Amino acid sequence: MSKIIGEGTQPLICTPLVGRNQEIVLAELANVLEKKPDIIEWRADFFEAIANTDEVVALANTIKEIAGDLTIIFTIRSIREGGQTIPLSDSEAMELNAAICTNTSVEYVDCELSNLPEHFQQLCKVARENSTKIIASFHNFNCTPSKESLEERFTQAEEYGADVAKVAVMPKTLEDVLTLLSATLEAKNKLKIPVISMSMGELGAVTRLFGGVFGSTVSFAVGQSSSAPGQVPIEDLNTVFHIVKKSMGM
Ligand SMILES: O=C1C[C@@](O)(C(=O)O)C[C@@H](O)[C@@H]1O
């Protein structure tokens, strides 16, 4: 059975695939499977053939088939939120997300909150009809907005009808890291849907290791390649999660 985000006491470990073609993606997949993550995120914005819907759908199905019981997240990260430059407009990217919901058994599709609300809600509708879940995400690679602003992003995700709310921001100080953790705890207590959060970069790495204590349900870790600054190797996360479980019971 594939794991569901928000279930269980420990955060799930997700590792990204960032290959630019099928051969590289599948080689990465074979490599990361040995490290036994809970979730694989396919960052399709790195994929050169992203404009070819049939090719993307076929590769998503192959990843799912090879990954077996592992949960899959399909993500097109936009350039404005730290992703790659892609030859698709926002609405074309949404159509591709919808095609993934309709034509694959990928469990989760990531959708940025910065999309038009009507596009976001249309995708949620298609996702629901196909039993796919939507992760509503917000990223800021430059700074950490105020705690109130982060809380608004979490709340907005729930209001938009997403199944999971995710916030990733860049700290400049340790106070920023605390802001992210504090907003995460608040959201965990307030929201009905699970939350994922991280403070990026070296300063924020502590949130990838201990964010679960404050309510984050997934930690993104390096299997083969990193998809954002500050991600730690899966092996290190396993060690830390083991210690947290032993000492805190979670
Ligand atoms: O949203 C996220 C989180 C992330 O940016 C990180 O900081 O680990 C990595 C991305 O691949 C993923 O889609």
The ligand as an SDF file (V2000), in Angstrom:
LIG
                    3D

 13 13  0  0  0  0  0  0  0  0999 V2000
    8.2640   22.0840   -2.8720 O   0  0  0  0  0  0  0  0  0  0  0  0
    9.2220   21.3720   -2.7680 C   0  0  0  0  0  0  0  0  0  0  0  0
   10.1370   21.4980   -1.6400 C   0  0  0  0  0  0  0  0  0  0  0  0
   11.5260   21.7850   -2.1090 C   0  0  0  0  0  0  0  0  0  0  0  0
   11.5840   23.0960   -2.6500 O   0  0  0  0  0  0  0  0  0  0  0  0
   12.4820   21.7500   -0.9070 C   0  0  0  0  0  0  0  0  0  0  0  0
   12.8640   22.8250   -0.4380 O   0  0  0  0  0  0  0  0  0  0  0  0
   12.8050   20.6560   -0.4480 O   0  0  0  0  0  0  0  0  0  0  0  0
   11.9490   20.7610   -3.1350 C   0  0  0  0  0  0  0  0  0  0  0  0
   10.9860   20.6560   -4.2970 C   0  0  0  0  0  0  0  0  0  0  0  0
   11.3970   19.6230   -5.1770 O   0  0  0  0  0  0  0  0  0  0  0  0
    9.5940   20.3960   -3.8050 C   0  0  0  0  0  0  0  0  0  0  0  0
    8.6880   20.4440   -4.8760 O   0  0  0  0  0  0  0  0  0  0  0  0
  1  2  2  0
  2  3  1  0
  2 12  1  0
  3  4  1  0
  4  5  1  0
  4  6  1  0
  4  9  1  0
  6  7  2  0
  6  8  1  0
  9 10  1  0
 10 11  1  0
 10 12  1  0
 12 13  1  0
M  END
$$$$
